[in-house]
Amino acid sequence: MSVPLVRLFYGNLVMNYCTLRVFPILFILYFFITPLQKTFAQTTVPPKIFLNCIVSCDKDYARSELKFFDFVRDRYVADIEILINGIRTGSGGFEYTLTFYGYNHYKSISDTVTFVTQQADTRDMIPERMVKNIKVGLIKYILGTDLIEAVSIGFPKTRVILKEDVNPDKWNFWVF
C-alpha cells in the first residue's frame, strides 16, 4: 500500500501527509511513557509496611528501629507485607522465616529471608536479629528508588581470624 505524498503548504513549512499522521502518535506516546518511567524509579515516599506475625514478634521494637518506613495496621493498605513465621529447632532454638510480599508499585518483588536463633539467645537478642533481617529483606524494595540514597551499609574494618590452640593435645583427646 503506497501512501500518497500530498504536500501541505503552511507559509514556509512544507509537510508530507505521512508526517502529519505520525506526529500525533509520537506526541501521545511521549506523554504516556514519560510518567510511567517516573512512577517506580523516582519514588521518594517510603513504602508502607504491614507486619504479619504468626509467631510472637516485638512489633513495637521493629517500629521503633525502622522509623524510615511507614507502618500500617491494614494489610490491604500496605505496599509490603512481611509474614513472620517460625518453627522450633531440635537444639532448642527457633528458625524464623520472613516472607516479603510486594503490592502496588512493588508487586513484582518478593523475597524470603531465614535465620536461626540459639537456645542461649536472650530476649533482647532475638528482636535485634529480627530487625536486622527485616532490613536485609527491605533493601530489595528500595534499591531502584531515590530512597537508597539514605541507606548506609557497614562492614567490619578487619577480619577476625581464629587462632589455633597454642598447646595442642598430643594425645588427641584420648581417654585412659
Secondary structure by P-SEA (a helix, b strand, c coil): ccccbbbbbcccccccaaaaaaaaaaaaaaaaaaaaaaccccccccbbbbbbccccccaaaaaaaaccbbbbcccccccbbbbbbbbbccccbbbbbbbbbbccccccccbbbbbbbcccccaaaaaaaaaaaaaaaaccccccccccccbbbbcccbbbbbbccccccccccccc
